[in-house]
Amino acid sequence: MPTYTVHAPAGRLSDVQRQRIASAITRVHSEATGAQAFFAQVMFVEVHADRWFVGGVPLAGDQIFVHGQIRAGRTADVKKKLLTQLVDAVSSAASLSKNLTWAYIVE
């Protein structure tokens, strides 16, 4: 079962934005991999500023990180398409610049 965890600063995402992001991730995963949408699950984790560090210093800014766990065996092209579309969809749903949206995939 593909599992996506979205990490965002506490209070950054509204209920509507979380719903849009979850729907977008589900759609992107299904379109990129051919898997049925009901398999994808999306979880949100809010992290307080004093508990999030990048480069050894507290996170400054409005970044969102998406960590996806997918089954092994997807081609490099499928994974590249998935990552690109995840960044586009999540940044749009969160009203955030693409350069502040990070996506990672592990098998």
DSSP file with accessible surface (Angstrom, degrees, kcal/mol):
  #  RESIDUE AA STRUCTURE BP1 BP2  ACC     N-H-->O    O-->H-N    N-H-->O    O-->H-N    TCO  KAPPA ALPHA  PHI   PSI    X-CA   Y-CA   Z-CA
    1    1 A M              0   0  148      0, 0.0     2,-0.2     0, 0.0    39,-0.1   0.000 360.0 360.0 360.0 121.4    0.0    0.0    0.0
    2    2 A P        -     0   0   13      0, 0.0    39,-2.2     0, 0.0     2,-0.4  -0.455 360.0-165.9 -66.5 133.2    1.6    3.3   -1.0
    3    3 A T  E     -aB  41  69A  14     66,-2.1    66,-2.9    37,-0.2     2,-0.5  -0.990   7.7-169.3-127.1 127.3    1.9    5.6    2.0
    4    4 A Y  E     -aB  42  68A   0     37,-2.6    39,-2.9    -2,-0.4     2,-0.5  -0.965   3.1-164.5-118.1 129.0    2.7    9.3    1.8
    5    5 A T  E     -aB  43  67A  27     62,-2.8    62,-2.8    -2,-0.5     2,-0.6  -0.968   6.1-158.1-114.5 124.5    3.6   11.4    4.8
    6    6 A V  E     -aB  44  66A   0     37,-3.2    39,-3.0    -2,-0.5     2,-0.5  -0.912   4.7-163.0-105.8 117.7    3.4   15.2    4.5
    7    7 A H  E     +aB  45  65A  50     58,-3.3    58,-2.5    -2,-0.6    39,-0.2  -0.897  19.7 161.7-101.6 128.4    5.5   17.1    7.0
    8    8 A A  E     -a   46   0A   3     37,-2.2    39,-2.3    -2,-0.5    56,-0.1  -0.975  46.1 -87.5-141.9 153.4    4.6   20.8    7.4
    9    9 A P  E >   -a   47   0A  23      0, 0.0     3,-2.3     0, 0.0     4,-0.4  -0.330  63.4 -86.6 -58.5 142.9    5.2   23.5    9.9
   10   10 A A  T 3  S+     0   0   40     37,-2.1    39,-0.1     1,-0.3    36,-0.0  -0.263 114.1  10.8 -54.4 130.7    2.6   23.5   12.7
   11   11 A G  T 3  S+     0   0   67      2,-0.2    -1,-0.3    -3,-0.1    37,-0.0   0.387  95.6 112.6  82.2  -1.2   -0.4   25.6   11.6
   12   12 A R    <   +     0   0   39     -3,-2.3     2,-0.4     1,-0.1    -2,-0.1   0.887  67.8  55.5 -72.5 -38.1    0.7   26.0    8.0
   13   13 A L  S    S-     0   0   11     -4,-0.4    -2,-0.2     4,-0.0     2,-0.1  -0.827  71.4-146.8-105.8 134.1   -2.0   23.9    6.4
   14   14 A S     >  -     0   0   56     -2,-0.4     4,-2.6     1,-0.1     5,-0.2  -0.377  35.0-103.0 -82.6 169.5   -5.7   24.5    6.7
   15   15 A D  H  > S+     0   0  122      1,-0.2     4,-2.2     2,-0.2     5,-0.2   0.905 124.7  51.3 -59.2 -40.2   -8.2   21.6    6.6
   16   16 A V  H  > S+     0   0   80      2,-0.2     4,-2.6     1,-0.2    -1,-0.2   0.920 109.5  48.9 -65.1 -43.3   -9.1   22.5    3.0
   17   17 A Q  H  > S+     0   0   28      1,-0.2     4,-2.8     2,-0.2     5,-0.2   0.916 109.9  51.6 -64.8 -40.8   -5.4   22.5    2.0
   18   18 A R  H  X S+     0   0   60     -4,-2.6     4,-2.7     2,-0.2    -1,-0.2   0.920 110.9  48.4 -61.0 -42.6   -4.9   19.1    3.6
   19   19 A Q  H  X S+     0   0  123     -4,-2.2     4,-2.5     2,-0.2    -2,-0.2   0.931 112.8  47.9 -63.6 -42.9   -7.9   17.7    1.8
   20   20 A R  H  X S+     0   0  147     -4,-2.6     4,-2.6     2,-0.2    -2,-0.2   0.908 113.0  48.2 -63.7 -42.7   -6.6   19.1   -1.5
   21   21 A I  H  X S+     0   0    0     -4,-2.8     4,-3.0     2,-0.2     5,-0.3   0.937 111.7  49.2 -64.1 -46.3   -3.1   17.8   -0.9
   22   22 A A  H  X S+     0   0   21     -4,-2.7     4,-2.2     1,-0.2    -2,-0.2   0.925 114.0  46.0 -59.5 -43.8   -4.4   14.3    0.0
   23   23 A S  H  X S+     0   0   60     -4,-2.5     4,-2.6    -5,-0.2    -1,-0.2   0.910 113.8  49.1 -65.4 -41.3   -6.6   14.2   -3.1
   24   24 A A  H  X S+     0   0   10     -4,-2.6     4,-2.9     2,-0.2     5,-0.2   0.920 111.3  48.1 -66.4 -44.3   -3.8   15.5   -5.3
   25   25 A I  H  X S+     0   0    0     -4,-3.0     4,-2.8     2,-0.2     5,-0.2   0.932 112.8  49.2 -62.5 -43.3   -1.3   12.9   -4.0
   26   26 A T  H  X S+     0   0   33     -4,-2.2     4,-2.3    -5,-0.3    -2,-0.2   0.938 113.6  46.0 -60.7 -47.0   -3.8   10.1   -4.5
   27   27 A R  H  X S+     0   0  117     -4,-2.6     4,-2.9     2,-0.2     5,-0.2   0.941 113.9  48.1 -61.8 -48.0   -4.6   11.3   -8.1
   28   28 A V  H  X S+     0   0    1     -4,-2.9     4,-2.8     1,-0.2     5,-0.3   0.927 111.9  49.3 -61.3 -45.1   -0.9   11.7   -9.0
   29   29 A H  H  X S+     0   0    4     -4,-2.8     4,-2.3    -5,-0.2     6,-0.5   0.942 113.6  46.3 -60.4 -46.3    0.0    8.3   -7.6
   30   30 A S  H  X S+     0   0   34     -4,-2.3     4,-2.2    -5,-0.2    -2,-0.2   0.927 115.9  44.7 -62.8 -45.5   -2.8    6.6   -9.4
   31   31 A E  H  < S+     0   0  108     -4,-2.9    -1,-0.2     1,-0.2    -2,-0.2   0.900 117.1  44.4 -67.4 -40.7   -2.0    8.3  -12.7
   32   32 A A  H  < S+     0   0   10     -4,-2.8    -1,-0.2    -5,-0.2    -2,-0.2   0.851 127.9  25.8 -74.0 -34.3    1.7    7.8  -12.6
   33   33 A T  H  < S-     0   0   20     -4,-2.3    -2,-0.2    -5,-0.3    -3,-0.2   0.632  95.2-124.7-105.7 -18.8    1.7    4.2  -11.5
   34   34 A G     <  +     0   0   67     -4,-2.2    -4,-0.2    -5,-0.4    -3,-0.1   0.454  62.5 141.6  84.8  -0.2   -1.6    2.9  -12.8
   35   35 A A        -     0   0   21     -6,-0.5    -1,-0.3     1,-0.1    -2,-0.1  -0.421  62.2 -97.1 -73.6 150.7   -2.5    1.7   -9.2
   36   36 A Q    >   -     0   0  112      1,-0.1     3,-1.7    -2,-0.1     4,-0.4  -0.436  30.7-125.1 -68.5 141.3   -6.1    2.1   -8.1
   37   37 A A  G >  S+     0   0   46      1,-0.3     3,-1.5     2,-0.2    -1,-0.1   0.812 102.4  69.7 -60.4 -32.9   -6.6    5.2   -6.0
   38   38 A F  G 3  S+     0   0  146      1,-0.3    -1,-0.3    -8,-0.0    -2,-0.0   0.668  90.3  64.4 -67.3 -10.2   -8.1    3.5   -3.0
   39   39 A F  G <  S+     0   0   89     -3,-1.7    -1,-0.3   -13,-0.1     2,-0.2   0.797  83.0  91.3 -77.5 -29.6   -4.7    2.0   -2.2
   40   40 A A    <   -     0   0   17     -3,-1.5     2,-0.4    -4,-0.4   -37,-0.2  -0.475  55.1-170.7 -75.0 133.8   -3.0    5.3   -1.5
   41   41 A Q  E     -a    3   0A  80    -39,-2.2   -37,-2.6    -2,-0.2     2,-0.4  -0.961   3.3-163.1-122.2 145.4   -2.9    6.6    2.0
   42   42 A V  E     -a    4   0A  31     -2,-0.4     2,-0.4   -39,-0.2   -37,-0.2  -0.995   5.8-174.0-129.9 129.4   -1.8   10.1    3.0
   43   43 A M  E     -a    5   0A  87    -39,-2.9   -37,-3.2    -2,-0.4     2,-0.4  -0.940  12.7-144.1-123.6 148.5   -0.9   11.2    6.5
   44   44 A F  E     -a    6   0A  61     -2,-0.4     2,-0.5   -39,-0.2   -37,-0.2  -0.924  10.4-170.5-115.6 136.4    0.0   14.7    7.8
   45   45 A V  E     -a    7   0A  56    -39,-3.0   -37,-2.2    -2,-0.4     2,-0.5  -0.994   9.3-155.0-125.5 122.2    2.5   15.5   10.5
   46   46 A E  E     -a    8   0A  96     -2,-0.5     2,-0.5   -39,-0.2   -39,-0.1  -0.861  11.4-161.4 -96.8 131.9    2.8   19.0   11.9
   47   47 A V  E     -a    9   0A  27    -39,-2.3   -37,-2.1    -2,-0.5     2,-0.1  -0.955  16.1-126.7-118.1 128.7    6.2   19.9   13.3
   48   48 A H    >   -     0   0  103     -2,-0.5     3,-2.5   -39,-0.2     4,-0.2  -0.443  26.3-116.2 -71.1 146.0    6.7   22.8   15.7
   49   49 A A  G >  S+     0   0   72      1,-0.3     3,-1.2     2,-0.2    10,-0.4   0.816 113.8  57.3 -54.2 -35.4    9.4   25.3   14.7
   50   50 A D  G 3  S+     0   0  108      1,-0.2    -1,-0.3     8,-0.1    -2,-0.1   0.491 108.0  49.0 -79.5   3.1   11.6   24.5   17.7
   51   51 A R  G <  S+     0   0  175     -3,-2.5     2,-0.5     1,-0.1    -1,-0.2   0.210  95.6  79.1-122.4  13.6   11.7   20.8   16.6
   52   52 A W    <   +     0   0   29     -3,-1.2     7,-2.7    -4,-0.2     2,-0.4  -0.969  55.2 175.9-130.0 117.4   12.6   21.1   13.0
   53   53 A F  E     -D   58   0B 113     -2,-0.5     2,-0.4     5,-0.3    -3,-0.0  -0.950  14.2-172.2-125.5 140.4   16.2   21.8   11.9
   54   54 A V  E >  S-D   57   0B  68      3,-2.8     3,-1.3    -2,-0.4     6,-0.1  -0.996  83.7  -3.3-129.0 123.8   17.8   22.0    8.5
   55   55 A G  T 3  S-     0   0   83     -2,-0.4    -1,-0.1     1,-0.2    -2,-0.0   0.786 131.4 -59.2  65.6  25.3   21.6   22.2    8.4
   56   56 A G  T 3  S+     0   0   68      1,-0.3    -1,-0.2     0, 0.0     3,-0.0   0.473 120.3  93.4  84.0   3.0   21.7   22.3   12.2
   57   57 A V  E <  S-D   54   0B  89     -3,-1.3    -3,-2.8     1,-0.1    -1,-0.3  -0.905  88.1 -82.9-125.9 154.6   19.6   25.4   12.5
   58   58 A P  E     -D   53   0B  77      0, 0.0    -5,-0.3     0, 0.0     2,-0.1  -0.222  56.6 -95.3 -55.5 142.1   15.8   25.8   13.0
   59   59 A L        -     0   0   23     -7,-2.7     2,-0.6   -10,-0.4    -7,-0.1  -0.398  40.3-162.1 -58.8 125.9   13.8   25.7    9.8
   60   60 A A        +     0   0   86     -2,-0.1     2,-0.3    -3,-0.1    -1,-0.0  -0.970  51.6  18.3-113.0 120.1   13.2   29.2    8.5
   61   61 A G  S    S-     0   0   57     -2,-0.6     2,-0.1     1,-0.1    -2,-0.0  -0.715  95.1 -60.8 121.2-166.9   10.4   29.5    6.0
   62   62 A D        +     0   0   63     -2,-0.3     2,-0.1   -54,-0.1    -1,-0.1  -0.356  64.5 155.7-120.2  43.9    7.4   27.7    4.8
   63   63 A Q        -     0   0   33     -2,-0.1     2,-0.4    38,-0.1    38,-0.2  -0.454  25.3-158.1 -81.9 151.4    8.7   24.4    3.4
   64   64 A I  E     - c   0 101A   0     36,-2.2    38,-3.0   -56,-0.1     2,-0.4  -0.991   4.2-157.9-126.8 135.7    6.7   21.2    3.0
   65   65 A F  E     -Bc   7 102A  23    -58,-2.5   -58,-3.3    -2,-0.4     2,-0.5  -0.960   2.5-164.7-117.1 130.9    8.2   17.7    2.7
   66   66 A V  E     -Bc   6 103A   1     36,-2.9    38,-2.6    -2,-0.4     2,-0.6  -0.972   3.1-170.0-116.7 121.0    6.5   14.7    1.2
   67   67 A H  E     -Bc   5 104A  74    -62,-2.8   -62,-2.8    -2,-0.5     2,-0.4  -0.960   8.2-168.0-113.3 117.5    7.9   11.3    1.9
   68   68 A G  E     -Bc   4 105A   1     36,-3.2    38,-2.7    -2,-0.6     2,-0.6  -0.895  12.0-161.7-110.8 133.2    6.4    8.5   -0.2
   69   69 A Q  E     +Bc   3 106A 110    -66,-2.9   -66,-2.1    -2,-0.4     2,-0.3  -0.970  24.3 169.2-109.7 117.1    6.8    4.8    0.3
   70   70 A I        -     0   0    9     36,-2.7     2,-0.0    -2,-0.6     4,-0.0  -0.811  39.0 -86.3-125.2 164.9    5.9    2.8   -2.8
   71   71 A R    >   -     0   0  148     -2,-0.3     3,-0.6    36,-0.2    -1,-0.1  -0.339  50.5-102.9 -69.5 153.3    6.3   -0.7   -3.9
   72   72 A A  T 3  S+     0   0   65      1,-0.2    -1,-0.1    35,-0.1    34,-0.0  -0.299  93.2  55.8 -70.8 156.8    9.6   -1.8   -5.5
   73   73 A G  T 3   +     0   0   62      1,-0.3    -1,-0.2    -2,-0.0     2,-0.2   0.374  61.9 138.5 104.5  -3.2    9.9   -2.3   -9.3
   74   74 A R    <   -     0   0   35     -3,-0.6    -1,-0.3     1,-0.1   -41,-0.0  -0.499  56.2-111.9 -71.9 144.4    8.7    1.1  -10.7
   75   75 A T     >  -     0   0   83     -2,-0.2     4,-2.4     1,-0.1     5,-0.2  -0.278  22.7-110.7 -71.9 162.3   10.8    2.3  -13.6
   76   76 A A  H  > S+     0   0   76      1,-0.2     4,-2.5     2,-0.2     5,-0.2   0.878 119.9  54.0 -59.9 -37.7   13.0    5.3  -13.3
   77   77 A D  H  > S+     0   0  131      2,-0.2     4,-2.5     1,-0.2    -1,-0.2   0.905 108.3  48.3 -64.9 -41.8   10.7    7.2  -15.7
   78   78 A V  H  > S+     0   0   36      2,-0.2     4,-2.8     1,-0.2    -2,-0.2   0.934 113.1  47.7 -64.1 -44.1    7.6    6.4  -13.6
   79   79 A K  H  X S+     0   0   58     -4,-2.4     4,-2.7     2,-0.2    -2,-0.2   0.907 111.8  49.8 -65.7 -39.1    9.4    7.5  -10.4
   80   80 A K  H  X S+     0   0  147     -4,-2.5     4,-2.6     2,-0.2     5,-0.2   0.934 112.8  46.9 -64.3 -44.9   10.6   10.7  -12.1
   81   81 A K  H  X S+     0   0   98     -4,-2.5     4,-2.6     1,-0.2     5,-0.2   0.925 112.3  51.1 -61.0 -43.9    7.1   11.5  -13.3
   82   82 A L  H  X S+     0   0    0     -4,-2.8     4,-2.4     1,-0.2    -2,-0.2   0.943 112.0  45.7 -60.4 -48.4    5.7   10.7   -9.9
   83   83 A L  H  X S+     0   0   55     -4,-2.7     4,-2.2     2,-0.2     5,-0.2   0.931 113.8  48.5 -62.3 -46.2    8.1   13.1   -8.1
   84   84 A T  H  X S+     0   0   73     -4,-2.6     4,-2.1     1,-0.2    -1,-0.2   0.936 114.7  44.8 -61.1 -45.6    7.6   15.9  -10.6
   85   85 A Q  H  X S+     0   0   56     -4,-2.6     4,-2.7    -5,-0.2     5,-0.2   0.844 109.7  56.0 -70.9 -31.8    3.9   15.7  -10.4
   86   86 A L  H  X S+     0   0    1     -4,-2.4     4,-2.9    -5,-0.2     5,-0.4   0.943 109.0  46.5 -63.1 -46.9    3.9   15.4   -6.6
   87   87 A V  H  X S+     0   0   30     -4,-2.2     4,-2.2     1,-0.2     5,-0.3   0.941 115.0  47.1 -60.6 -46.8    5.8   18.7   -6.3
   88   88 A D  H  X S+     0   0   63     -4,-2.1     4,-1.9    -5,-0.2    -2,-0.2   0.942 116.9  42.7 -59.9 -48.2    3.5   20.4   -8.8
   89   89 A A  H  X S+     0   0   12     -4,-2.7     4,-2.6     2,-0.2    -2,-0.2   0.917 116.5  45.2 -69.3 -44.5    0.3   19.2   -7.2
   90   90 A V  H  X S+     0   0    0     -4,-2.9     4,-2.2    -5,-0.2    -1,-0.2   0.927 113.1  49.7 -68.5 -43.4    1.3   19.7   -3.5
   91   91 A S  H  X>S+     0   0    7     -4,-2.2     5,-2.8    -5,-0.4     4,-0.5   0.918 113.5  47.5 -63.1 -38.8    2.7   23.2   -4.1
   92   92 A S  H ><5S+     0   0   93     -4,-1.9     3,-1.0    -5,-0.3    -2,-0.2   0.945 113.1  47.2 -65.3 -47.1   -0.4   24.2   -5.9
   93   93 A A  H 3<5S+     0   0   12     -4,-2.6    -1,-0.2     1,-0.3    -2,-0.2   0.813 117.5  43.1 -65.9 -29.1   -2.7   22.8   -3.3
   94   94 A A  H 3<5S-     0   0    0     -4,-2.2    -1,-0.3    -5,-0.2    -2,-0.2   0.421 107.8-122.9 -95.3  -0.3   -0.7   24.4   -0.5
   95   95 A S  T <<5 +     0   0   94     -3,-1.0     2,-0.4    -4,-0.5    -3,-0.2   0.952  67.9 135.8  53.8  53.4   -0.3   27.8   -2.3
   96   96 A L      < -     0   0   20     -5,-2.8    -1,-0.2    -6,-0.1    -2,-0.1  -0.966  62.8 -99.3-133.2 144.7    3.4   27.4   -2.0
   97   97 A S    >   -     0   0   66     -2,-0.4     3,-1.9     1,-0.1     4,-0.1  -0.307  31.7-123.1 -60.6 144.6    6.3   27.9   -4.4
   98   98 A K  G >  S+     0   0  119      1,-0.3     3,-1.6     2,-0.2    -1,-0.1   0.832 110.0  63.1 -61.0 -31.9    7.6   24.7   -6.0
   99   99 A N  G 3  S+     0   0  117      1,-0.3    -1,-0.3     3,-0.0    -2,-0.1   0.565 101.8  52.2 -73.9  -3.2   11.1   25.4   -4.8
  100  100 A L  G <  S+     0   0   54     -3,-1.9   -36,-2.2   -38,-0.1     2,-0.5   0.281  93.9  84.5-109.5   7.3    9.7   25.1   -1.2
  101  101 A T  E <   -c   64   0A   8     -3,-1.6     2,-0.4   -38,-0.2   -36,-0.2  -0.959  60.8-168.6-113.9 121.3    8.1   21.7   -1.8
  102  102 A W  E     -c   65   0A 111    -38,-3.0   -36,-2.9    -2,-0.5     2,-0.4  -0.916   2.5-171.1-113.3 135.0   10.3   18.7   -1.4
  103  103 A A  E     -c   66   0A  21     -2,-0.4     2,-0.4   -38,-0.2   -36,-0.2  -0.987   3.6-178.5-130.0 137.8    9.3   15.2   -2.4
  104  104 A Y  E     -c   67   0A  97    -38,-2.6   -36,-3.2    -2,-0.4     2,-0.4  -0.985   7.9-160.7-133.1 144.3   11.1   11.9   -1.8
  105  105 A I  E     -c   68   0A  32     -2,-0.4     2,-0.4   -38,-0.2   -36,-0.2  -0.987   8.5-179.7-126.7 133.1   10.2    8.4   -2.8
  106  106 A V  E      c   69   0A  84    -38,-2.7   -36,-2.7    -2,-0.4    -2,-0.0  -0.969 360.0 360.0-127.3 148.1   11.5    5.1   -1.3
  107  107 A E              0   0  114     -2,-0.4   -36,-0.2   -38,-0.2   -35,-0.1  -0.706 360.0 360.0 -97.4 360.0   10.7    1.6   -2.3
